[in-house]
Amino acid sequence: MDAPLCLEAGYDRCGIRVLIEDAGPLDCVILRPCRGCFCRTRMLLCCKETIFAGLAPGGYQLTLVRPGMRAELAVKLSPGGNVTVRWNGCPGRWSWKRDWFHCVFNRR
């Protein structure tokens, strides 16, 4: 019998999937927590997508850096929550949607 996909089943970690519509070879995505001092960096060399997984719930600052431009987005994750954020370079804005699934990286 399958265990229910809920907090009681141990799904308390979070994930952020980042999609960059017009990704270039020098694009970099940086994730920093609002509290704490670590950061995670991903270079988008050959793809338009990256995932930050196994994150603790809380607030994060997501930054897209490319030559001559910087775009920031504040993201708040609840326990076990996943979100997909998308950068559309033509209008120059972020969009997001909550992902209602749980993955291995959501486990404690």
Buried (B, 14 or more C-beta within 10 A) or exposed (E): EEEEBEEEBEBBBBBBBBBBEEBEEEBBBBBBBEEEEEEBEBEBEEEBBBBBBBBEEBEBBBBBBBEEEEBEBEBEBEEBBBBBBBBEBEEEEBEBEEBEEBBEBBEE
